[in-house]
Amino acid sequence: MIGVYGGTFDPVHYGHLRTALEVKEAFGLEAVHLLPCGQPPHRSQPIAPGWMRAHMLRLGVGTHSGLLVDTRELDRPGPSYTVDTLQSLRQDFPDDSVLLFIGADAFNQLCRWHHWRRLFDFAHLVVMTRPGVTRQPLAEFFQSRLADASTRLAQSQNGTLHFHAVTQLDISATAIRALFAKHRDPGFLLPDAVIDFIRSHRLYGP
């Protein structure tokens, strides 16, 4: 099984990296593909260019085995639609179960995504929640695909919905950019190598 975890990563921080490592271990994944978004269709464009965000992600991942920086959304022109990304991954990994990890906030807006129903044609959808959060009632479309046991995800390549509680660190890329703009120390929020890169390229300045 492989995991897919996308974001703008503008910049990557320990909240992203800890989540990726945690789900990799929890689901016994061969790899988690970290995908910097090229052109987000539902939010403002990232501040740092794609190559910088990808490079910061590689610095953040370092030598962690099984956390892979995947630039296919940066390399593809046009809006970065998740359904296109999953279709591309399915072509590369035709025999693997694919798990798409998204946050609870993103799941609440899923019906606004481009061809959102087709996501289930290419992957399982794993919604990452905070421990102890009560799940809201699901529409029939989602209820029919719900897999309460994570072991069911390995029994097919795609098509199910699963909720998984993760330790979500309260770290915000927006807040980190504000710290750089104010010349304050962002230490312990993101890897030192990423901090050095941001400072050397004068990213997120006032």
N, C-alpha and C positions, 0 to 999 in steps of 0.2 A: 504494500500500500504506500502511496505517496500523498503528501499534504500540499496544499496550495494556500498561501497566506499573502494577500496583496495589501498594498497601502501606498501612500505617497512617500513615506519615509523621508520627511522633510524637516528635520533630520531623523534618522533612526535613533532610537533610545532603548533603554533597558526594558521598558514596558513591552516593546515589540519583541526583543530578543528573548526575554524570559518566557513570554507566551509561546513563541515558536518552539523553544526547547521543551516546554512543559507538554505541549500537545504531541510532539514527536515521541516522547517517552510514554505518554498515556495511551497512545494508539499503536505503539510499536511500529512506527513508520520507518521505511527505508530512508526517506528524505523528506524535508519540507522545502518547497520551492518558495522563496521570498521574491515577490514580484513588484518592483517599483512601477507605479502607474505612469503611463506616458501622458495621456490627456484625459483627466478625470471628467466623465460626462455629467456628474451631478454635484460638482463643487468647483471652487475657484482653482485656477492653475497653480501648481507648486511654485515656490520662489526659486529654489535651486534648480538648475537644469538637470535633465535626466542623467547625464553621465556622472555628475557630481553626486547625485543621490545614490546611484548604483555603486560608486566608489566608496562612499561613506558606509553603505550597507556591507560591502566586502570587508572594510576595516572593522566594522562592528562584529561581524560573524567570526572573523579571524580564522582560527584553526578548528572550530567546532565541526566535528564530523556530522554530515547529514543535513546541515543547513546550507542550502544552495541559493545563490543569487541568480535569478532568472530574468533576463532583460527582454523577453519576447514582446512585452507591451511597449517598451521604449523603442524597440526596433520596428514596430509595426505602425504605419501611418494612420492618422485618423483617431477618433475617440477610442479609449481603452475599454471596450465592452467585455465584461467578464465572460460572457457566453462564447465569444470568439477565442478568448484565452484558453478556456476549458476544451473547446473543440481542437485547438492546436495541441494541447497537452495529450488529449486522447489519441491523436494521430501518432504522437511520439511514444506513448505508453499504452498500446492497445490492449494489453493483457492485465493491467494493474487496476486495483481499486483506487479511485482518486477522491480525496476528501478536501472539499473547499471549506476553509475556516473563515467565518465572518463574525463580527460582533453583534450583540443583541440590538443595538441601535440601527445597524445596517439591515438586519433582518426585518425590523419594523417598517423599513422603507422598501423592502424587496420588490413589492408589486409595481414600483416605479422603474425598476431596472429594465434594460433592453432585453426583450425576449426572455424574461425571467423564468418562465416555466421550463424552457429548454435547458436550464442549468442542470436539472435533474436527469437529462439525457446523457450527460457527460460525467457527472460526479455525484457523490453524496454531499449533502450540505450539513455542516457542523456549526451550530450556533454557540459561540462562546459566551457564557453568562458568569455573573458574579456568584460566588457561593451563597446559598441561602435565598436567592432571589426567586420569587414565586412566578411560575410561568403563566402567561396569559392564555385564555382559551384560543385554540387554533381554528382557522377556517377549515372546511372539509378537505380542500385540496391538500393542505399540509397534514391534517390529522391522518389521512389515508396513507401517508408516506412516513409516519413517525416510527422511529426505531428507538425504544427506550434503552435497549441493551447495545452497548458499543460493539459487542462481538458480531452483531448482525452486519456491520459494515464490511467485514472481510468476506462475507458470503456472496456478495455481488459487486459489480464494478461501479454501480451508480444507482441513483433513484430514491434514496431514503433521506430522511431528516432526523438529526440527532442533536440534543442539547447537552452541552458539557460545561461544567463549572471550572473556571481557571482562576488562578491567583492574578488578578489584574492590578498591576501597579499603577497608582494614581499619578502618572507622568504624562504630560501633554507636550507635543511638538510645538504647539503655539506658545506655550509658556517658556519653553526652552529658547525659541527664537527671540522672545521678549527679553530674556536674560542677556543674550548676546547683544541685543540692541542697546541695552542699558549698561553694557560693559560689566556685568556681574558674573560671578563664577558659577557655571553650570555643572560643576563636579558632582559625581555620584549619580547623575541623571542619565548619562550616556557615556560610552567608552572614551577613555582619554585620547585614543588615536583619532576618533571622530572629532573630538573637541579641537585637537591640534590642526586637523584638516580645515575645519571651519575657520579657525583663526588665521591660518596661513593664507586662505583664499578670501578673507574678509567677508564671509557670508553673514547674512542676517544683521548687518550693521544698521545704524540709524539712518 
